[in-house]
Amino acid sequence: MADIFSQTGDALYSAFAQLANSFMQILPGLAAAIIIFCVGWVAGVICKRIVIKILQKTRVDDWMKEQNLVSAIGNKKISAIAGSIVKWYIIAVFIAQAAELVQLKVLREFATSAVYWFPNLILAGLIILAGLILGRYVRNAIEATKHSFKRTVGLILEILIIYAAIVMAVQTIKIDATILIVAFALAVGGFVIAIGIATGISFGLALKDEAKSIVKELRKK
């Protein structure tokens, strides 16, 4: 019995000793990684503020308000969105550098892959953002006209533009968007048919009185 306890104690001691040794080996790299991450965070915050200041000077936020486009992006400012994108990209780059110092292969490979994939994610987000703004701009322009179906047409066009932007964004992050493309083509075709029918009906109603006069003339003859 004493031998069993002795062997168990030796095994536990050996396991804890190996664990402590492994931890001591990765500790310097882990400490350096934490420092690099903190530096990256500070750099990201500083760059965000710089980007916001630059865009505020261009008055892009004021233009968005004047064109009634702010609600299309969740009542957020373009300058703040752009600043956040820059901030997190810089942080992601520093995380990849920090992961290189940690002696954990899985974490290092994951961080490296994430950083290489992050630009595509940013581009996809920018495409969707542009689609939201363009869709609302087109909708506002149509609703400013005197067309009978201006609200319906404006809303449909906004949805189609946003949907097209989503399809492009999905393709940007290397995801198969065949189903979305087919659905978009069907939606556009249906919209064109609906517009044709609505135009035909409007045209027929507008010429209703003239058509009656023509029919009366033909009967007389």
Secondary structure, 3 states (H helix, E strand, C coil): CHHHHHHHHHHHHHHHHHHHHHHHHHHHHHHHHHHHHHHHHHHHHHHHHHHHHHHHHCCHHHHHHHCCCHHHHCCCCHHHHHHHHHHHHHHHHHHHHHHHHCCCHHHHHHHHHHHHHHHHHHHHHHHHHHHHHHHHHHHHHHHCCCCCCHHHHHHHHHHHHHHHHHHHHHHHCCCCCHHHHHHHHHHHHHHHHHHHHHHHHHHHHHCHHHHHHHHHHHHHC
